[in-house]
Amino acid sequence: MLREAVTRVQTAQRELAGLTSEQKNRVLQQISLQLQDSRDRIAEAQQKDISQAEREGLSPPLLKRLVLNDEKIDTLCRGTEDLQRLADPVGRVISARELDKGLELYQITCPIGVIGMVFESRPDALVQIASLCLKSGNAVVLKGGREALQTNRVLTDCIKEASRTCGITDQWLCLLETRDEVTGMLELDDLIDLIIPRGSNSFVQYIMDHTRIPVLGHADGICHVYVDEDADIIKAISVTLDAKTQYPAVCNACETLLVHRNIVEKIFEPLAESLREAGVEIRGDETTRQHIACKPAEAEDWSTEYLDLILSVKVVDSMDEAISHIHTYGSGHTECIVTENREQAEAFLHRVDSAGVFWNCSTRFADGYRYGLGAEVGISTQKIHARGPVGLEGMVTYKWKLYGTGQVSADYSGAGAKPFTHKDLKQS
Amino acid sequence: MLREAVTRVQTAQRELAGLTSEQKNRVLQQISLQLQDSRDRIAEAQQKDISQAEREGLSPPLLKRLVLNDEKIDTLCRGTEDLQRLADPVGRVISARELDKGLELYQITCPIGVIGMVFESRPDALVQIASLCLKSGNAVVLKGGREALQTNRVLTDCIKEASRTCGITDQWLCLLETRDEVTGMLELDDLIDLIIPRGSNSFVQYIMDHTRIPVLGHADGICHVYVDEDADIIKAISVTLDAKTQYPAVCNACETLLVHRNIVEKIFEPLAESLREAGVEIRGDETTRQHIACKPAEAEDWSTEYLDLILSVKVVDSMDEAISHIHTYGSGHTECIVTENREQAEAFLHRVDSAGVFWNCSTRFADGYRYGLGAEVGISTQKIHARGPVGLEGMVTYKWKLYGTGQVSADYSGAGAKPFTHKDLKQS
């Protein structure tokens, strides 16, 4: 039954792939209108979800994430309006080349196909994800948090209704409601082209471990700040503080601080004071503990994503040691060097193998909105397809269109073969 | 032990990533010299491999693939020289953006890391693959065919020797020799970033089924030619013949011909005659058999990659039916429409979801060299990362370099947030 449902989604995607930018934007506009018209229905569903969650004793932070009030609906509507203004990622000419006279090759972006999206709790994510998929011509199979089921149903209805109003299929999105369906979805590698999970590390890791479908995302986000011997003390402290404390619960927050031995004397005291003032618990290696009073960092601290006001601190003898530490314990997310030495900075940025490599600024800038990508699907620590913050461009692939006039390969092979011209064509 | 070996490869890759284009080209040049100097050693190893293979009764086509004679060594040397002339895929600026004054973001290509390459028989593939990896800054763990073991050892030695001569690490390539090592390699998803298998369908499928590492490649290549009702008969026949017979054993050869009902009367007789003259066995659906004498096509024919002079033929009522057949039975490799109707052609190219969509030319053009990509790693039918023929550009990923002057995210958040400028920078 799931297979049949997802097959319908795949068929609908092929209709979606044929829509013009104007048609897709019109549906986005209609989704916004539909949400505004459905405030009462959403409120009703919210009440059911929230009282159920309270009965089940959901923790206050999770309860808070569950809320979709008028203000959040307004934000969602603004989001779909912003999305309309972004360039259509589909149909972009990546390359254009004449192979021979009358034989022209175009590499053109197109939707990936069917996206499987599994996310936890926050129901507004459903609308954001579905909108991004629509804009990029992808169909989507969604599974949201169990706690938000009633709300997710209403939101799905709104989007389907908006699609019908605009005269397009409403089968391009499909809401799954059970865990078994998610397990089933992970097996449909002939129907689903990409899985994007959003949620806790263990949740994402579980998805990655249980499917042959490509997965876009990240499990851990263990980001490092390395304070070089040539660092400006003020910058080092403010970058470290911001990277650790501005929003500790997110993947681009800093978890480990690496400090060059030659700057320890100057920086440790004011740094430790600032961190303590901000309520940060320090866990230091042996050398660190010789300079400041703090808990010891155990072996597992270096590979722990605290997502909390805790910072592990290690003193290193050289940038080489810092880079080696990052490659050993990091997750390839985002790392920063603080230094006034441009050559040293360039070497760090070149050598560190992470999605984001920063010089003299907070790791917290690793974010699709801040990068100016418009909307963000998530942050990938993988090296294949898309890396770092992934915007609409990560939701398309490309195809090769070859326009001929009867050419056959035999004429370009063997003795007396016609040569190819391989001339770049002007891209319109 | 395998883990230790591949860890050394990963370490060596980090050295490789720091090489300049000139350094990499110098090693390529040295590989070419080293091969020429090693003709005797290669011939000796060849003799051992070939007599062993003959004793084991290897089939003549496989024996032929095993041969690495002087002529093939010359071709290999020319290949590494051509590769030197190609642009370095590493260090290319994909995008450059000012986020704010003094905060600049660059999206820059970089190597993927460690590539796992598993290929069958042909020992020249070892040199081609290693050269492509070197040029793109990737290290490589290789497993070639068992039959070519002695030759592969000598070739590996040559490349390592050339690396040492140029003063770089020789640990960036590692030859595996047993099946168990391949099984072990497929589990090293923390060390190996991408697997590229080259070989039979079942072999590639096996690899895809047994690893969590991303795989780039294709299993089946079931390509279609669709002859539209508005087709030019001469073009239709020559494209079909070329696509089927120019080299039937390869993935971009045509396996199924779809013919619009309205053109059957005109095309079937001359087409069938040409195919028969070329020694092609036709397997037709019921309608086809009403027009020409041929074997019946069974259900499994539509999803069979013959790799031989066999062509399944089906009559369709419309382009819709043709596209639907392609989506049902195709492998997403390459499909061609033959028609004089441009609108119809554009619709086909837009709607068919395959890596290559061609108009009035043979499917055999789906090839990295013919596309002008320079060298080709393989052809991918996946939609993630790279699709269709994959050249050097498919062997790199990118990182985001952010150059700041002490910026922290708190200044761009909440009430009184500084706005981002998000201004595109001129790319040098």
Interface residues (C-beta under 8 A of the other chain):
Chain A: R14 A17 G18 R97 L99 L103 L105 C110 I112 G113 D193 L194 M208 D209 R212 P214 D232 I234 K235 S238 V239 L241 D242 Q246 Y247 H327 A345 L349 H350 R351 D353 S354 A355 G356 V357 F358 W359 N360 C361 S362 R364 F365 A366 R370 Y371 G372 Q382 K383 I384 H385 R387 G388 P389 T397 Y398 K399 W400 K401 L402 Y403 G404 T405 G406 Q407 V408 S409 A410 Y412 S413 F420 H422
Chain B: R14 A17 G18 R97 L99 L103 L105 C110 I112 G113 D193 L194 M208 D209 R212 P214 D232 I234 K235 S238 V239 L241 D242 A243 Q246 Y247 H327 A345 L349 H350 R351 D353 S354 A355 G356 V357 F358 W359 N360 C361 S362 R364 F365 A366 R370 Y371 G372 Q382 K383 I384 H385 R387 G388 P389 T397 Y398 K399 W400 K401 L402 Y403 G404 T405 G406 Q407 V408 S409 A410 Y412 S413 F420 H422
